[in-house]
Amino acid sequence: MKKVITIITVLVVIAVLITGCTKSSGEITINKGVLMIGMDIGYPPMEYFDNDGATPIGFDVEMGKEIAKRLDLKAEFVNTDWGGIFAAVDTGRYDAIMSSVTITPARQDAHNFSKPYIANTLAMVLLKNSAVKARTPMELEGLNVAFQADTTADFYMETLVAEQGLKYTPRRYDQVMRCFEEMKLNRVEVIVTDLLVAYDYIAPADSPFEIVWKSDEPEVFGVCMKKGNDKLTEAIDKALEEMFDDGTMQKISNQIFGMDLVTQAREQW
């Protein structure tokens, strides 16, 4: 009998622990009171580590904190390699991805997305006084071109290969920061990346980089969630709407970029 009671007690304790650590009826997040946010924390100025190497900062970080606050939740950031960031939200490692995710039809088929929160486009970056004469991606024949793997820059360059037969040497890196580091070492000649990232790298007065091309095709970022997670999607949309209406989104944009890069995205709602 003592053994039976002991077993029952253990099972009850386990059940209580499981209940306390997982989503219960009426909750919209995996862990009670917490909004777990997946990020590839190496994409300045959107998400990267402060000088201490441990504190996440950037536009998506500030936005994530504010969204969590408006949902009466605590923001918790989960650093995740870009290559596995979508699979991890599907398996419940975190509630949402706030990591400069471009909204595309293919991604919308596989995941839930919030309404767009910031406008973006692609840019081509060279070293100042570079010998490279190309001023558009279509002119990159025979050059070493760097971009972050599995991003819209990667997809765009592959489209040029498929549709226009462009022949260049792709240099794919796991983080966009590596692209700029390699360019400084003259290991790559061209970088194709998000304009928002390029702005950050050319901003310092002593920057060795320059933007020589910007795409005319706009794209927008959204918060990505597991397919079918409609309650959380609706809650985040509501929080974003409030943040646009009271000027918080514009304030974050001006704080990070020195300009309003969010209103254009709101106009697409």
Beta strands, then each sheet from edge to edge (+ up, - down):
strand 1: 34-39
strand 2: 48-49
strand 3: 56-57
strand 4: 74-79
strand 5: 96-97
strand 6: 111-113
strand 7: 118-120
strand 8: 122-127
strand 9: 144-148
strand 10: 169-173
strand 11: 190-194
strand 12: 209-214
strand 13: 219-221
strand 14: 224-226
sheet 1: 4+ 1+ 5+ 14- 6+
sheet 2: 2+ 3-
sheet 3: 7+ 13-
sheet 4: 10+ 9+ 11+ 8- 12+
end
